[in-house]
């Protein structure tokens, strides 16, 4: 097996979901030059159900990190849809992680690590990225986590 992002996903026991269609009046991604901007991906479980809840209230940090990893899979599905091959990802430039948080919850970085760790596991050094991890009062459909991304693309 060659050492590709898809092979690394498989070695982790993961497969890409179908790239989710937009839920409103926007597109799932826009490429401008060598940068691919991916719209926010919300936390879907492997069975397609939404991972809902508020961190620090009814969702643990570990479950939040798992939800963030699911968002990262959604981001990769959009990369695949946009580029046709995850091997065209030159660099994960930035992740913006939004965590539905209870008042006083301050472990957003630990939740975001679920996505960050998966990006590094799949893309190696090219998966290391700048990041924001922000607590918010609410997210679409009541999900626990939403993440958007900026990706540098190979020609």
BALOBA-1460 file (C-alpha; in Angstrom, 3 decimals):
// residues 155
<rec num="1" residu="x" x="0.000" y="0.000" z="0.000"/>
<rec num="2" residu="x" x="1.430" y="3.378" z="-0.965"/>
<rec num="3" residu="x" x="1.789" y="6.165" z="1.561"/>
<rec num="4" residu="x" x="-1.047" y="8.455" z="0.471"/>
<rec num="5" residu="x" x="-3.630" y="10.384" z="2.486"/>
<rec num="6" residu="x" x="-6.285" y="7.800" z="1.531"/>
<rec num="7" residu="x" x="-3.964" y="4.952" z="2.596"/>
<rec num="8" residu="x" x="-3.321" y="6.714" z="5.925"/>
<rec num="9" residu="x" x="-7.074" y="7.094" z="6.429"/>
<rec num="10" residu="x" x="-7.539" y="3.389" z="5.730"/>
<rec num="11" residu="x" x="-4.757" y="2.492" z="8.181"/>
<rec num="12" residu="x" x="-6.709" y="4.435" z="10.815"/>
<rec num="13" residu="x" x="-9.830" y="2.429" z="9.963"/>
<rec num="14" residu="x" x="-11.515" y="5.486" z="8.430"/>
<rec num="15" residu="x" x="-13.201" y="6.129" z="5.115"/>
<rec num="16" residu="x" x="-14.333" y="9.423" z="3.694"/>
<rec num="17" residu="x" x="-18.054" y="10.129" z="3.908"/>
<rec num="18" residu="x" x="-19.847" y="11.631" z="0.935"/>
<rec num="19" residu="x" x="-19.223" y="15.361" z="0.773"/>
<rec num="20" residu="x" x="-22.262" y="17.004" z="2.383"/>
<rec num="21" residu="x" x="-24.333" y="19.307" z="0.195"/>
<rec num="22" residu="x" x="-24.792" y="22.895" z="1.385"/>
<rec num="23" residu="x" x="-27.771" y="23.454" z="3.675"/>
<rec num="24" residu="x" x="-28.425" y="27.040" z="2.543"/>
<rec num="25" residu="x" x="-27.415" y="29.637" z="-0.063"/>
<rec num="26" residu="x" x="-23.659" y="29.006" z="-0.223"/>
<rec num="27" residu="x" x="-21.200" y="26.649" z="-1.911"/>
<rec num="28" residu="x" x="-19.240" y="23.939" z="-0.086"/>
<rec num="29" residu="x" x="-15.873" y="25.269" z="-1.253"/>
<rec num="30" residu="x" x="-14.257" y="27.987" z="-3.318"/>
<rec num="31" residu="x" x="-10.820" y="27.787" z="-4.871"/>
<rec num="32" residu="x" x="-9.019" y="31.075" z="-5.389"/>
<rec num="33" residu="x" x="-5.561" y="30.655" z="-6.847"/>
<rec num="34" residu="x" x="-3.820" y="27.921" z="-4.911"/>
<rec num="35" residu="x" x="-6.069" y="28.257" z="-1.850"/>
<rec num="36" residu="x" x="-9.167" y="26.147" z="-1.298"/>
<rec num="37" residu="x" x="-11.620" y="27.646" z="1.212"/>
<rec num="38" residu="x" x="-13.964" y="25.026" z="2.646"/>
<rec num="39" residu="x" x="-17.261" y="26.014" z="4.261"/>
<rec num="40" residu="x" x="-17.936" y="24.943" z="7.820"/>
<rec num="41" residu="x" x="-18.505" y="21.215" z="8.267"/>
<rec num="42" residu="x" x="-20.733" y="20.215" z="11.165"/>
<rec num="43" residu="x" x="-20.344" y="17.139" z="13.338"/>
<rec num="44" residu="x" x="-22.018" y="14.110" z="11.746"/>
<rec num="45" residu="x" x="-21.613" y="10.629" z="13.239"/>
<rec num="46" residu="x" x="-20.599" y="7.705" z="11.014"/>
<rec num="47" residu="x" x="-24.279" y="6.726" z="10.716"/>
<rec num="48" residu="x" x="-25.154" y="10.182" z="9.377"/>
<rec num="49" residu="x" x="-26.839" y="11.445" z="12.534"/>
<rec num="50" residu="x" x="-25.854" y="14.804" z="13.995"/>
<rec num="51" residu="x" x="-23.500" y="14.893" z="16.983"/>
<rec num="52" residu="x" x="-25.329" y="17.418" z="19.126"/>
<rec num="53" residu="x" x="-24.820" y="19.007" z="22.497"/>
<rec num="54" residu="x" x="-22.969" y="21.578" z="24.518"/>
<rec num="55" residu="x" x="-19.434" y="21.026" z="25.770"/>
<rec num="56" residu="x" x="-19.163" y="21.443" z="29.517"/>
<rec num="57" residu="x" x="-22.839" y="20.576" z="29.904"/>
<rec num="58" residu="x" x="-23.858" y="17.327" z="28.183"/>
<rec num="59" residu="x" x="-20.833" y="16.517" z="25.989"/>
<rec num="60" residu="x" x="-17.423" y="15.478" z="27.371"/>
<rec num="61" residu="x" x="-14.147" y="16.853" z="26.046"/>
<rec num="62" residu="x" x="-13.301" y="13.392" z="24.638"/>
<rec num="63" residu="x" x="-16.655" y="13.204" z="22.825"/>
<rec num="64" residu="x" x="-16.149" y="16.773" z="21.593"/>
<rec num="65" residu="x" x="-12.719" y="15.858" z="20.216"/>
<rec num="66" residu="x" x="-14.308" y="12.867" z="18.446"/>
<rec num="67" residu="x" x="-16.950" y="15.226" z="16.985"/>
<rec num="68" residu="x" x="-14.149" y="17.530" z="15.781"/>
<rec num="69" residu="x" x="-12.450" y="14.557" z="14.102"/>
<rec num="70" residu="x" x="-15.735" y="13.824" z="12.310"/>
<rec num="71" residu="x" x="-15.781" y="17.454" z="11.118"/>
<rec num="72" residu="x" x="-12.231" y="16.928" z="9.810"/>
<rec num="73" residu="x" x="-13.459" y="13.922" z="7.814"/>
<rec num="74" residu="x" x="-16.154" y="16.156" z="6.340"/>
<rec num="75" residu="x" x="-13.486" y="18.694" z="5.407"/>
<rec num="76" residu="x" x="-11.462" y="15.953" z="3.717"/>
<rec num="77" residu="x" x="-14.561" y="14.792" z="1.841"/>
<rec num="78" residu="x" x="-14.950" y="18.340" z="0.506"/>
<rec num="79" residu="x" x="-11.227" y="18.400" z="-0.415"/>
<rec num="80" residu="x" x="-11.732" y="15.160" z="-2.351"/>
<rec num="81" residu="x" x="-14.820" y="16.560" z="-4.098"/>
<rec num="82" residu="x" x="-13.028" y="19.797" z="-5.021"/>
<rec num="83" residu="x" x="-9.667" y="18.350" z="-6.026"/>
<rec num="84" residu="x" x="-10.431" y="14.786" z="-7.093"/>
<rec num="85" residu="x" x="-7.416" y="13.533" z="-5.126"/>
<rec num="86" residu="x" x="-6.340" y="14.218" z="-1.531"/>
<rec num="87" residu="x" x="-2.769" y="13.949" z="-2.825"/>
<rec num="88" residu="x" x="-3.260" y="17.442" z="-4.286"/>
<rec num="89" residu="x" x="-3.351" y="18.908" z="-0.768"/>
<rec num="90" residu="x" x="-0.061" y="20.745" z="-0.377"/>
<rec num="91" residu="x" x="-0.756" y="22.142" z="3.097"/>
<rec num="92" residu="x" x="-3.558" y="22.481" z="5.606"/>
<rec num="93" residu="x" x="-3.164" y="26.210" z="6.211"/>
<rec num="94" residu="x" x="-5.829" y="27.015" z="8.817"/>
<rec num="95" residu="x" x="-8.697" y="25.454" z="10.749"/>
<rec num="96" residu="x" x="-11.356" y="27.513" z="12.493"/>
<rec num="97" residu="x" x="-13.042" y="25.370" z="15.126"/>
<rec num="98" residu="x" x="-16.317" y="26.477" z="16.705"/>
<rec num="99" residu="x" x="-17.381" y="24.617" z="19.842"/>
<rec num="100" residu="x" x="-20.878" y="24.926" z="21.303"/>
<rec num="101" residu="x" x="-19.890" y="25.699" z="24.891"/>
<rec num="102" residu="x" x="-21.562" y="26.038" z="28.262"/>
<rec num="103" residu="x" x="-20.841" y="29.206" z="30.221"/>
<rec num="104" residu="x" x="-17.396" y="28.882" z="31.770"/>
<rec num="105" residu="x" x="-16.205" y="26.041" z="29.490"/>
<rec num="106" residu="x" x="-12.610" y="26.789" z="28.440"/>
<rec num="107" residu="x" x="-11.315" y="23.553" z="26.889"/>
<rec num="108" residu="x" x="-12.070" y="24.466" z="23.257"/>
<rec num="109" residu="x" x="-8.423" y="23.813" z="22.256"/>
<rec num="110" residu="x" x="-8.629" y="20.227" z="23.535"/>
<rec num="111" residu="x" x="-11.823" y="19.709" z="21.524"/>
<rec num="112" residu="x" x="-10.208" y="21.170" z="18.386"/>
<rec num="113" residu="x" x="-7.272" y="18.778" z="18.823"/>
<rec num="114" residu="x" x="-9.533" y="16.007" z="17.522"/>
<rec num="115" residu="x" x="-9.482" y="17.647" z="14.094"/>
<rec num="116" residu="x" x="-5.882" y="18.858" z="14.277"/>
<rec num="117" residu="x" x="-4.559" y="15.433" z="15.247"/>
<rec num="118" residu="x" x="-6.436" y="13.762" z="12.395"/>
<rec num="119" residu="x" x="-5.124" y="16.275" z="9.841"/>
<rec num="120" residu="x" x="-1.547" y="15.527" z="10.937"/>
<rec num="121" residu="x" x="-2.187" y="11.765" z="10.942"/>
<rec num="122" residu="x" x="-3.511" y="11.927" z="7.365"/>
<rec num="123" residu="x" x="-1.304" y="14.626" z="5.791"/>
<rec num="124" residu="x" x="1.854" y="14.393" z="7.920"/>
<rec num="125" residu="x" x="3.810" y="17.633" z="8.283"/>
<rec num="126" residu="x" x="1.597" y="19.196" z="5.595"/>
<rec num="127" residu="x" x="-1.295" y="18.721" z="8.022"/>
<rec num="128" residu="x" x="0.188" y="21.073" z="10.637"/>
<rec num="129" residu="x" x="-1.795" y="24.287" z="10.527"/>
<rec num="130" residu="x" x="-2.680" y="27.564" z="12.154"/>
<rec num="131" residu="x" x="-5.906" y="27.336" z="14.154"/>
<rec num="132" residu="x" x="-8.583" y="29.137" z="16.092"/>
<rec num="133" residu="x" x="-10.673" y="27.326" z="18.701"/>
<rec num="134" residu="x" x="-13.670" y="29.413" z="19.729"/>
<rec num="135" residu="x" x="-16.508" y="28.773" z="22.155"/>
<rec num="136" residu="x" x="-19.954" y="29.793" z="20.910"/>
<rec num="137" residu="x" x="-23.429" y="29.806" z="22.453"/>
<rec num="138" residu="x" x="-25.086" y="27.869" z="19.622"/>
<rec num="139" residu="x" x="-24.302" y="26.143" z="16.335"/>
<rec num="140" residu="x" x="-26.513" y="25.104" z="13.404"/>
<rec num="141" residu="x" x="-28.931" y="22.252" z="14.168"/>
<rec num="142" residu="x" x="-27.588" y="22.098" z="17.738"/>
<rec num="143" residu="x" x="-24.328" y="20.377" z="16.738"/>
<rec num="144" residu="x" x="-21.423" y="20.259" z="19.147"/>
<rec num="145" residu="x" x="-18.697" y="21.343" z="16.708"/>
<rec num="146" residu="x" x="-18.308" y="23.082" z="13.340"/>
<rec num="147" residu="x" x="-15.000" y="23.571" z="11.519"/>
<rec num="148" residu="x" x="-14.007" y="25.398" z="8.339"/>
<rec num="149" residu="x" x="-10.633" y="25.296" z="6.610"/>
<rec num="150" residu="x" x="-8.177" y="26.912" z="4.240"/>
<rec num="151" residu="x" x="-6.086" y="24.458" z="2.206"/>
<rec num="152" residu="x" x="-3.126" y="25.105" z="-0.098"/>
<rec num="153" residu="x" x="-3.422" y="23.094" z="-3.309"/>
<rec num="154" residu="x" x="-0.820" y="21.566" z="-5.620"/>
<rec num="155" residu="x" x="-1.256" y="22.451" z="-9.289"/>
